[in-house]
Amino acid sequence: MQWYFVAALLTLLTSSQGILTTLSQSNGGYKYDYATVPFLAEVFKLLISSLLLWKECQSSSPPSMTTEWKSIRLFPIPSVIYLIHNNVQFATLTYVDTSTYQIMGNLKIVTTGILFRLFLRRKLSNLQWMAIILLTVGTTTSQVKSCGEASCESLFSAPVRGYMLGILSACLSALAGVYTEFLMKKNNDSLYWQNVQLYMFGAIFNMLRLLLDDFRVGFERGPWWERLVDGYSITTWLVVLNLGSTGLLVSWLMKYADNIVKVYSTSMAMLLTMVLSIFLFNFRPTLQLFLGIIICMMSLHMYFAPARMLIDLLPASKAPPEPLNEVAITKTDES
């Protein structure tokens, strides 16, 4: 399976997440506990990975599986980082409005590139760095609203603490992705075995989060397992299926591609969601959206196009000067 096919599928699934989540609402709200969706998605990923691992173990060549505790103990770390990241997200939204938060979220593109270079020792060319910066500019441009709207006035009016939390959120998101790629590529273990470890801890941490929510409200709604699927509809189950499938595709990209491919997939998914919203939710297209799409497509071409398709930015070498031919001059006396 080629990485670009997986990346395209990830883009389609990610772009439909927001749409499915919106369609799962009823009268502008959720009839179900939305905190149960990530938990069920983790359980779905764990079950699928366990099944694929079992089938792999039944083959003639058993997969490589590291069972030492010093290796397994590394897999809860991404779940801890994502848990901290989610809390920082909520804290950020208390200081900045939604539009500012979405625009600041594009910083994770640059922070991913920086951590990708520092921690994974992956060198990026100058052209690739230019492409990453262009991608950030393009996604940001597509999200900027016209200055006639009221939200434009609050774009840069948030307190400094809000911007600091936004930067921290971008760094945590990039750190979780880069660390996950490190786990996936640190040895030749089976992808499904690595997924089982990753999603097992993910399910445990999400379950602890549900239990903590029950403690905060004094179990007034009963324990979380008694209302796990209360209010679920077909659309809600599609959200769970979508979220779980997206996670499986991301782990494949972390194993066989890299974080930059994932960043491009999710960024293109955001643009695709905005375009689909024009037809599904009467979203009004803006000039900024079309400019952002053009800039992002330029960035995509710059980063992934073969070298022969890119303009040679190096100055052409000058040809050596041709040697001068000696010219014989005959001096004649004038009469």
C-alpha positions as CSV (number, residue, x, y, z in Angstrom):
1,M,0.0,0.0,0.0
2,Q,1.5,3.3,-1.0
3,W,1.7,6.2,1.5
4,Y,0.0,8.7,-0.8
5,F,-3.1,6.4,-1.0
6,V,-3.3,6.2,2.8
7,A,-2.7,10.0,3.1
8,A,-5.6,10.7,0.6
9,L,-7.9,8.3,2.5
10,L,-6.9,10.0,5.8
11,T,-7.8,13.4,4.2
12,L,-11.2,12.2,3.2
13,L,-11.9,10.6,6.6
14,T,-10.6,13.6,8.6
15,S,-12.6,16.1,6.5
16,S,-15.8,14.1,7.3
17,Q,-15.2,14.1,11.0
18,G,-16.5,17.6,11.6
19,I,-19.4,17.1,9.2
20,L,-20.5,13.9,10.9
21,T,-20.1,15.4,14.4
22,T,-22.3,18.3,13.3
23,L,-24.9,16.0,11.9
24,S,-24.9,14.0,15.1
25,Q,-26.2,17.0,17.0
26,S,-29.9,17.5,17.9
27,N,-31.3,21.0,18.3
28,G,-27.8,22.4,18.5
29,G,-26.6,20.0,21.2
30,Y,-25.6,16.4,21.9
31,K,-28.0,13.9,23.3
32,Y,-25.1,11.6,24.1
33,D,-22.0,12.1,26.3
34,Y,-19.4,13.2,23.8
35,A,-16.6,12.1,26.1
36,T,-17.6,8.5,25.4
37,V,-16.8,8.8,21.7
38,P,-13.0,8.9,22.1
39,F,-13.2,6.0,24.5
40,L,-15.2,3.8,22.1
41,A,-12.9,4.8,19.3
42,E,-9.9,3.6,21.3
43,V,-11.7,0.3,22.0
44,F,-12.5,0.0,18.3
45,K,-8.8,0.5,17.3
46,L,-7.7,-1.9,20.0
47,L,-10.0,-4.6,18.8
48,I,-9.1,-4.2,15.1
49,S,-5.4,-4.2,15.9
50,S,-5.7,-7.3,18.1
51,L,-7.5,-9.1,15.4
52,L,-4.9,-8.2,12.8
53,L,-2.1,-9.2,15.2
54,W,-3.8,-12.5,15.8
55,K,-4.0,-13.2,12.1
56,E,-0.4,-12.2,11.7
57,C,0.6,-14.6,14.4
58,Q,-1.2,-17.4,12.6
59,S,1.0,-16.9,9.5
60,S,4.0,-19.0,8.7
61,S,6.4,-16.2,9.7
62,P,5.5,-14.9,13.2
63,P,5.8,-11.1,13.6
64,S,8.5,-9.4,15.7
65,M,7.1,-8.4,19.1
66,T,9.2,-6.8,21.9
67,T,7.7,-7.7,25.3
68,E,10.3,-6.2,27.6
69,W,8.8,-3.8,30.1
70,K,11.4,-1.1,29.3
71,S,9.9,-0.9,25.8
72,I,6.2,-1.3,26.8
73,R,6.5,1.5,29.4
74,L,7.1,4.1,26.7
75,F,3.7,3.7,25.1
76,P,1.6,5.5,27.8
77,I,3.6,8.7,27.2
78,P,1.6,9.8,24.0
79,S,-1.6,9.3,26.0
80,V,-0.3,11.5,28.8
81,I,0.8,14.2,26.3
82,Y,-2.7,14.1,24.6
83,L,-4.4,14.3,28.0
84,I,-2.4,17.4,28.9
85,H,-3.0,18.8,25.4
86,N,-6.7,18.5,25.8
87,N,-6.7,20.3,29.1
88,V,-4.5,23.1,27.6
89,Q,-7.0,23.4,24.7
90,F,-9.9,24.1,27.1
91,A,-7.8,26.6,29.1
92,T,-6.9,28.4,25.8
93,L,-10.5,28.7,24.8
94,T,-11.2,30.6,28.1
95,Y,-8.9,33.4,26.9
96,V,-9.4,33.5,23.1
97,D,-12.3,33.2,20.8
98,T,-12.9,30.3,18.5
99,S,-11.6,32.0,15.3
100,T,-8.3,33.0,17.0
101,Y,-7.9,29.5,18.4
102,Q,-8.3,27.9,15.0
103,I,-5.8,30.3,13.5
104,M,-3.3,29.7,16.3
105,G,-3.8,26.0,15.9
106,N,-1.9,26.2,12.5
107,L,1.3,26.8,14.5
108,K,1.4,23.1,15.0
109,I,2.5,22.8,11.3
110,V,5.7,24.7,12.0
111,T,6.3,23.2,15.5
112,T,5.9,19.7,13.9
113,G,8.6,20.6,11.4
114,I,10.9,21.9,14.1
115,L,10.5,18.9,16.4
116,F,10.7,16.6,13.4
117,R,14.2,18.0,12.7
118,L,15.4,18.2,16.4
119,F,14.2,14.9,17.8
120,L,14.1,12.6,14.8
121,R,17.2,14.1,13.2
122,R,15.4,14.3,9.8
123,K,16.9,16.9,7.6
124,L,14.6,19.1,5.5
125,S,15.8,21.1,2.5
126,N,15.3,24.8,2.2
127,L,12.6,24.2,-0.3
128,Q,10.7,21.9,2.1
129,W,10.9,24.5,4.9
130,M,9.5,27.1,2.5
131,A,6.7,24.6,1.7
132,I,5.9,24.1,5.4
133,I,5.8,27.9,6.0
134,L,3.6,28.3,2.9
135,L,1.2,25.6,4.2
136,T,0.9,27.5,7.5
137,V,0.2,30.7,5.6
138,G,-2.3,29.0,3.4
139,T,-4.3,27.4,6.2
140,T,-4.3,30.6,8.2
141,T,-5.4,32.7,5.2
142,S,-8.3,30.3,4.6
143,Q,-9.5,30.8,8.2
144,V,-9.2,34.6,8.4
145,K,-12.7,36.2,8.2
146,S,-13.5,39.4,6.5
147,C,-12.8,42.5,8.6
148,G,-16.4,43.5,8.3
149,E,-17.3,40.7,10.8
150,A,-17.3,41.4,14.5
151,S,-14.9,38.5,15.2
152,C,-12.2,40.2,13.3
153,E,-12.0,42.9,16.0
154,S,-11.2,40.3,18.6
155,L,-8.5,38.5,16.6
156,F,-5.6,40.2,18.3
157,S,-7.3,41.4,21.5
158,A,-6.9,38.3,23.6
159,P,-4.6,38.5,26.7
160,V,-1.0,37.4,26.5
161,R,-1.8,34.3,28.5
162,G,-4.2,33.1,25.8
163,Y,-1.5,33.3,23.1
164,M,1.1,31.5,25.4
165,L,-1.4,28.7,26.0
166,G,-2.1,28.5,22.2
167,I,1.6,28.2,21.5
168,L,1.9,25.5,24.2
169,S,-1.0,23.6,22.7
170,A,0.7,23.6,19.3
171,C,3.9,22.4,20.8
172,L,2.2,19.6,22.7
173,S,0.3,18.5,19.6
174,A,3.5,18.3,17.6
175,L,5.4,16.6,20.4
176,A,2.7,13.8,20.7
177,G,2.9,13.2,16.9
178,V,6.7,13.2,16.8
179,Y,7.0,10.9,19.8
180,T,4.5,8.5,18.4
181,E,6.5,8.3,15.2
182,F,9.6,7.6,17.3
183,L,7.8,4.7,19.0
184,M,6.7,3.3,15.7
185,K,10.1,3.4,14.1
186,K,12.4,2.6,17.0
187,N,12.4,-1.1,16.1
188,N,11.1,-3.6,13.6
189,D,8.1,-4.7,15.7
190,S,4.8,-5.5,14.1
191,L,2.7,-2.4,13.5
192,Y,-0.3,-4.2,15.0
193,W,1.6,-5.1,18.1
194,Q,2.7,-1.5,18.5
195,N,-1.0,-0.4,18.0
196,V,-2.2,-2.9,20.6
197,Q,0.1,-1.3,23.2
198,L,-0.7,2.3,22.1
199,Y,-4.5,1.9,22.1
200,M,-4.6,-0.2,25.2
201,F,-3.2,2.7,27.2
202,G,-5.3,5.1,25.2
203,A,-8.5,3.2,26.3
204,I,-7.3,3.1,29.9
205,F,-6.7,6.9,30.0
206,N,-10.0,7.7,28.4
207,M,-11.8,5.4,30.9
208,L,-10.0,7.2,33.8
209,R,-11.2,10.5,32.3
210,L,-14.8,9.3,32.2
211,L,-14.5,8.1,35.8
212,L,-13.0,11.5,36.9
213,D,-16.0,13.3,35.3
214,D,-18.3,11.1,37.4
215,F,-16.5,12.0,40.5
216,R,-16.7,15.8,39.7
217,V,-20.5,15.7,39.5
218,G,-20.9,13.2,42.4
219,F,-22.2,10.4,40.2
220,E,-25.5,12.3,39.8
221,R,-26.0,10.7,36.4
222,G,-24.8,7.3,37.5
223,P,-21.6,5.5,36.5
224,W,-20.3,6.1,33.0
225,W,-20.7,2.5,31.9
226,E,-24.4,2.5,32.5
227,R,-24.9,5.4,30.1
228,L,-22.1,4.6,27.7
229,V,-24.3,4.6,24.5
230,D,-27.2,6.6,25.8
231,G,-28.5,8.9,23.0
232,Y,-26.4,7.2,20.3
233,S,-27.7,7.3,16.8
234,I,-26.4,5.8,13.5
235,T,-24.6,9.1,12.9
236,T,-22.9,8.9,16.3
237,W,-21.7,5.4,15.6
238,L,-20.3,6.7,12.3
239,V,-18.4,9.3,14.2
240,V,-16.9,6.6,16.4
241,L,-16.1,4.5,13.3
242,N,-14.6,7.5,11.5
243,L,-12.4,8.5,14.5
244,G,-11.2,4.9,15.0
245,S,-10.4,4.4,11.3
246,T,-8.5,7.8,11.2
247,G,-6.4,6.7,14.2
248,L,-5.4,3.4,12.4
249,L,-4.4,5.3,9.3
250,V,-2.3,7.8,11.3
251,S,-0.4,4.9,13.0
252,W,0.3,3.5,9.5
253,L,1.7,6.8,8.3
254,M,3.8,7.1,11.5
255,K,5.3,3.7,10.8
256,Y,5.8,3.8,7.0
257,A,5.8,7.6,6.2
258,D,6.3,10.5,8.6
259,N,4.6,13.3,10.5
260,I,4.9,15.8,7.7
261,V,2.7,13.6,5.5
262,K,0.2,13.5,8.3
263,V,0.3,17.3,8.7
264,Y,-0.4,17.8,5.0
265,S,-3.3,15.3,5.2
266,T,-5.0,17.0,8.1
267,S,-4.4,20.5,6.6
268,M,-5.9,19.5,3.3
269,A,-8.8,17.8,5.2
270,M,-9.5,21.2,6.9
271,L,-9.8,22.9,3.5
272,L,-11.9,20.1,2.1
273,T,-14.3,20.4,5.1
274,M,-14.7,24.1,4.4
275,V,-15.4,23.5,0.7
276,L,-18.0,20.7,1.6
277,S,-19.6,23.0,4.1
278,I,-20.5,25.4,1.3
279,F,-22.9,22.7,-0.1
280,L,-24.0,21.0,3.1
281,F,-24.4,23.9,5.6
282,N,-24.8,26.9,3.3
283,F,-21.3,28.1,4.3
284,R,-20.5,31.3,2.6
285,P,-17.2,31.1,0.6
286,T,-14.7,33.9,0.9
287,L,-11.9,35.2,-1.1
288,Q,-9.5,34.2,1.7
289,L,-10.6,30.6,1.4
290,F,-9.8,30.4,-2.3
291,L,-6.4,32.1,-1.7
292,G,-5.7,29.7,1.1
293,I,-6.4,26.7,-1.2
294,I,-4.1,28.0,-3.9
295,I,-1.3,28.6,-1.4
296,C,-1.7,25.2,0.1
297,M,-1.6,23.5,-3.3
298,M,1.6,25.4,-4.1
299,S,3.0,24.2,-0.8
300,L,2.0,20.6,-1.6
301,H,3.7,20.7,-5.0
302,M,6.9,22.2,-3.5
303,Y,7.2,19.6,-0.8
304,F,6.3,16.4,-2.6
305,A,6.9,17.0,-6.4
306,P,9.9,15.2,-7.9
307,A,12.9,17.3,-8.3
308,R,12.7,17.2,-12.1
309,M,9.3,19.0,-11.8
310,L,10.6,21.8,-9.7
311,I,12.3,24.9,-11.0
312,D,16.1,24.8,-10.5
313,L,16.8,27.6,-8.1
314,L,20.5,27.3,-8.4
315,P,22.2,29.8,-10.7
316,A,23.3,28.3,-14.0
317,S,27.1,27.9,-14.2
318,K,28.8,30.2,-16.6
319,A,30.5,28.7,-19.6
320,P,34.2,29.3,-19.7
321,P,35.2,32.1,-22.0
322,E,36.3,31.0,-25.5
323,P,40.0,31.6,-26.2
324,L,40.9,34.6,-28.2
325,N,42.3,33.9,-31.6
326,E,45.4,35.7,-32.5
327,V,44.9,38.0,-35.4
328,A,47.9,38.9,-37.5
329,I,48.1,42.6,-38.4
330,T,50.2,43.5,-41.4
331,K,51.5,47.0,-41.4
332,T,51.7,48.6,-44.7
333,D,53.3,51.9,-45.7
334,E,51.1,54.3,-47.3
335,S,52.6,56.0,-50.3
